[in-house]
Amino acid sequence: MADKKIKVGVVGLGGRGSNLTQAILCLFDDIKIEYVCDLYEDRTEKVADAVNSKLGYRPKTTLDYHDIINDESIDAVMVYAAWEAHIPVAIAAMKAGKYVAMEVGGAYSVKDCWDLVATSEETGMPCMMLENCCYGKHELMVHNMVRQGLFGEIVYCEGGYRHDLRDEITRGEEKRHYRLRNYKTRNCDNYPTHALGPIAKILDINRGNRMLSLCSVATKAVGLHDYIEKKFPDNEKLMKTRFAQGDVVTTLIRCARGEVIRLTLDTCLPRYYTRDFSVQGTGGYYSEQAQALYLDGEPESWDVNKILFSAKNYEDKYLSPTWQQYKVTPPTGGHGGMDYLVHKAFLDCVREGSKDLPIDVYDTASWMVITALSEASVANGGAFVEIPDFTRGAWSTRPIRDVEDFKLN
């Protein structure tokens, strides 16, 4: 496919999809954005006009994603739509012989995840979750240090999505955003993969290790109503809304090799943003929230003020091979370059015709299923729930391959 443009169709043009189409996909010279699709015509027209302004051609617009997957010329489908649409669109696209890249989000049922895996296996078409945090600068630096043995044997990891989303959620109807309807009806960790993705790669999940079971508990749901009372007291409909989603959801995951992972969803209360990424082993500790990194044997471990914000001191020596390339000029695009890197990794595979992707369908299903399982656990008072083995036992023999083992052209 190297001698021709890769034709892609984009499904979902809300804030995230619109931005990714214009800010990321437009950066690749050998990509042609053939279609843009959304349920709302004003979104398709706006994005098509923006692509035309940037690239000199106007993509086809459609309100039905089947127009994209039924077009035999399309090579890849980029799914940026609402969470509910991710798996149905991905399955339909794979059945039509398309590569699939899917934005992050949790699954609504275990069966959906099994269907995703089965479709990929039956069609031979890959499906990659665009988990940009797997390409984060410090996530990959810590990963690189773990691979070098500097953290010893890993014992415990934490991650979270801790982000004040009260405005986005409560103005969901105005913004036409899917979070509002989810927060009204579900109580779960609805956004686990930013936290889990980098951790799963460090712990060799699906490649020598796997997640066995989880338990989740949720706090009461009061944050959004408190926010509405303060910000929208005259909005009768919002004032009457009751939310199922707990303000903070905590999930513990047991792994086959004995590690424990803690995930936190925290989006309904006032706070600063953090993904809480931390890794603790017999040889060292890293905390994203404190920007702290400590290796066993280094002096002054007792002095927290000398450990806080110390992670930057390790960059010159331990930046990952990917980020070494960008020491002078950071990668273009959002989220500090992570968006560009994860899209580049996917499109490199499409370009080369590779069916072996750095985040494969087993990773995608394993990370997405946490949402459905956490919902079941919360509903049952925090009971442990088994996590399916989507590799059907192959996890124990599949070779370890890190995201950086996949060549970026």
HUNOR-V272736 format. One record per backbone hydrogen bond with DSSP energy under -1.0 kcal/mol. CO is the residue of the C=O (numbers start at 1). NH is the residue of the N-H. If there is no record, write none. Layout:
co->(CO,CO)
nh->(NH,NH)
This chain:
co->(1,6,7,7,8,8,9,10,11,14,15,16,17,18,19,20,20,24,25,28,30,32,32,34,35,36,37,40,41,42,43,44,45,46,47,48,49,50,51,52,60,62,64,65,65,66,68,71,75,76,77,78,79,82,83,85,86,87,88,89,90,91,92,93,94,99,100,101,102,109,110,111,112,113,114,115,116,117,118,119,120,126,128,129,130,131,132,133,136,137,138,139,140,141,142,143,144,145,146,149,151,153,155,156,157,158,159,161,162,165,166,167,169,171,172,178,179,180,182,183,183,188,190,192,193,196,197,198,199,200,204,204,209,210,212,213,214,215,217,220,222,223,224,225,226,227,228,232,234,235,236,238,248,249,250,251,252,253,254,254,255,259,260,261,262,263,264,265,266,267,274,275,277,278,279,280,280,283,284,285,286,287,290,291,292,294,295,300,302,303,304,307,310,311,312,314,315,320,321,324,334,334,335,337,338,339,340,341,342,343,344,345,346,347,348,349,360,361,362,363,364,365,368,368,369,370,371,372,373,374,375,377,378,385,389,391,393,394,394,395,402,403)
nh->(4,32,75,76,34,35,78,37,80,18,19,20,21,22,23,24,25,27,28,31,6,8,34,60,10,62,12,44,45,46,47,48,49,50,51,52,53,54,55,56,36,38,67,68,69,70,71,74,99,9,101,11,103,85,86,89,90,91,92,93,94,95,96,98,97,77,128,79,130,113,114,115,116,117,118,119,120,121,122,123,124,100,102,131,132,134,135,136,140,141,142,143,144,145,146,147,148,150,149,152,283,282,260,280,262,278,264,266,274,169,170,171,172,175,177,182,183,184,186,244,245,190,106,196,197,200,201,202,203,205,207,209,206,256,387,254,385,252,250,247,226,227,228,229,230,231,232,235,236,239,240,241,219,265,217,263,215,261,212,213,258,255,157,253,159,251,161,249,163,165,162,160,288,158,286,155,156,296,281,294,279,292,309,311,287,285,298,303,304,306,308,310,313,314,315,318,319,324,325,327,337,339,338,341,342,343,344,345,346,347,348,349,350,351,352,354,364,365,366,367,368,369,107,371,373,374,375,376,377,378,379,382,381,214,392,394,396,397,398,208,405,406)
